[in-house]
Amino acid sequence: MVPDPAPAPSSRPPAVLLIAAILVLEAVALLVVAAGFVVSAFSADALSVGGSVFMAVLLLLVGAGLAALARQLLAGFRWPRSPSLVVQLFLVILAFPYFSTGAPLVGVGLLVPAAVVIVTLFSRPVVEYTVRTTGPDRAL
């Protein structure tokens, strides 16, 4: 197996660490919600056991995907930037209905981390860290 062509951890910009931390927190939040769906599947008043199990599996897979994105971004790969951006754009879209339904704190909780990741993904240190086209750790 070929080792990751990642630069030294000391050369990681703080912005990359911030993005990875937010992605991991989002993954943990999805795992908690998935656990809630599993618990609701076994409750006495479960509406749909199949639906609850499906949602739990889906959320576990998405959470695992977010964790993988964070790991690969920390390793210096550039491919995690695109899916990270897409996930954050979906979170922005999901945040706005909470403002009109009377739960603005939930909306802010979804919107602020997504906005931070979106802005930080395009910062110069993150782009330079993830787009290495010269040197021994070349990653096209």
N, C-alpha and C positions, 0 to 999 in steps of 0.2 A: 504494500500500500504506500502511495506517495504521501509524504508529510505535507501539511498545509504550508503554502508559501507565504506565511504571515510574517510581517515585520516584527521586530522586538516589541514586547508589551510596553516598554518604556516610551516608545515612539507613538503610542496611540493617543490621538487627541482626546481631550475631555468630552468633546461633542459626541464622539463615537460611543464612549462609555455612557453618556446620557441617553442616547437613542437605544442602546442595548438594554439599559436599565428599565426604560419605559416599556419596551417590548416584552421583557420578562415579567414586569408587573401586569401587563395586559394578559399574558399567558396564565399567570397565577389567578387573575380574576376570572378567566374563562374556566379554569379548573374548579374554582369554587362554585361557579354557576352550574357546571356539569355535575358536581356532587349534589347540588340542590335538586337537579332533575332526577338523579338516581334515587334520592330519598323520597321525592314525590311519587316516583313510580311504584314504590312499595307502601305508600300510605293508603289508608282506607278509602279516601275520597279521590283517588287518581282518576282523571278523566280518560286518559289514554296511556296505557303502559307502553305500547309500541312507540308512540310519539315521544314520550319521556326518554325512553332508551335511545331512540334515534338522536334526539337533541343532545343527550349526554355524550354519545359517541362523536357526533359532529363537533361539539365544543372541545372535546378532548383532542381531536385531530387538529383543529385550528390552533388550540393552545400549544400543542407540540410543534406545529409549524412556526408559530411566533417564537418559540424558544430556539428552534433551529435557525431562524433568521437572525436572532440576536447573536448566537454563537458564531455564525459565519460572518456577520458584520464585524464582530470583534477580531476575527481572524484576518480581516482585511480584504475579503472578497467584495466585488462590486455588485454581483447579482442580487444580494438581499435588499439593495436600495429600492428597486422597482416594486417587489411585492410589499415591502414595508410601506411605501407610499400609497399603494392601492388600499391596504388595510386601514391606514389612517384617513384616507378620503372617505371610505365607508363609515368610519366612526364619526367624521364630521357630518355626514348625511344623517346618520342615526341620532345625532345629538340634538338637532333642531326641533323635532317634534316634542321633546321633553320641555322645551321652553314654553310651548303653547298649551301643554297639558297640566301645568301647575307643578312641575318638578324641575325647576331650573337648576338645582344643585346637581342633579344627575346629568343634565345637559352640559353644565360646566365641567363636570368630572370626565365626560367623554370628549368635550371639545378642546380643553386646554392641553392635555397630553398629546392629542393628535396634532394640534397646531404646532406644538414645540417640536415634534418629530418631523413634521413636514418642512418647517423652516430650517431645522438643523440638518436635514438630509442634503440640502442644497448649499450648505456653508462650505467655504473653501477648504478648511481642514479635513472635513469628511470626504469631500470629493478627491482631494489629493491622497488621502490615506487609502481609499478604495480603488483608485485608478492608478495602478503602478504599471508603467509601460517600459521601464528601463531597469537595469540592474539585475542582480542574481535572483531576486524574488519577483521576477516579471510575471504579471498576471493580466493577461489580455482577456 
